[in-house]
């Protein structure tokens, strides 16, 4: 019984915590620059960054099914 409860609790913790950790790591990666860099889509905290060109099929900076969308982050 304790093993089933522990497994259920671990699964709930994973489902709750994984998106929070992923978002925090993404924020740390995209804000770890001294100045805005629109080409790499990175900017310091409290700065706005905008892609200047529509990504093509080879783009790995934004993983998304939208091939015709310009992305921005703030």
N, C-alpha and C positions, 0 to 999 in steps of 0.2 A: 504494500500500500504506500509506503513512504517513497519507494522508487518511482511509482506512477505519479505521485504528487510532485516529487522533485522534477521529474521530466516535464510535467505540465507547467510548472512554475518557470523552468528554464526556457521553455518554448515561448511563454508569454513575455518573459524578460527580453528575449531575442527579438520578438515581433515589435515590442515597444521601443527597445533601445537602438536597434540597428539603423533606422532612418535618422535618429538624432545624431548618432556617431557619424554616419555618412555625411550629413549636412555640415557638421562641425569640421570634419576633415576637408570637405570641399571649400568651405569658407577660409580655412587656414591656407590652403593651396593657392586659391585665387587672390588672396590679399597679401601674400608674402612677397611683395615687390615695393620698391621705393617710389616709383612713379607709374602713372597710368600707362598701360601697354595694350592698345586696342587690338593689335594683331594677335597677341597671345590671349586676349580676353581676360586680362588681369589688371587689378587696380588696388591701391591701398584702401583701407577701411574709410568709409564716408566719401568715396569718389565714385563717379559714374563711368562705366565702361560700355562701349558699344561696338559691335562688329561693323566694319565698314563695307564688307563684301559678303554676298550671299555664299554660304558654304556649298562646295560641290560634293560629289560622292566620295572623294578621298579624304575629306575633312574628318579628323578624329577629335577635334577640340570640343565639339558639341555632339553628343550621341543622341540622335533624334530621328524619327522618320520624316520630319519636315525638312525637305531639301530646298525650300524657297522662303525660309524665314530668317530674318536678321535677329540676332539675340543681343540683349542688353542685360547688364546687372548693376545693381547699386548697393 
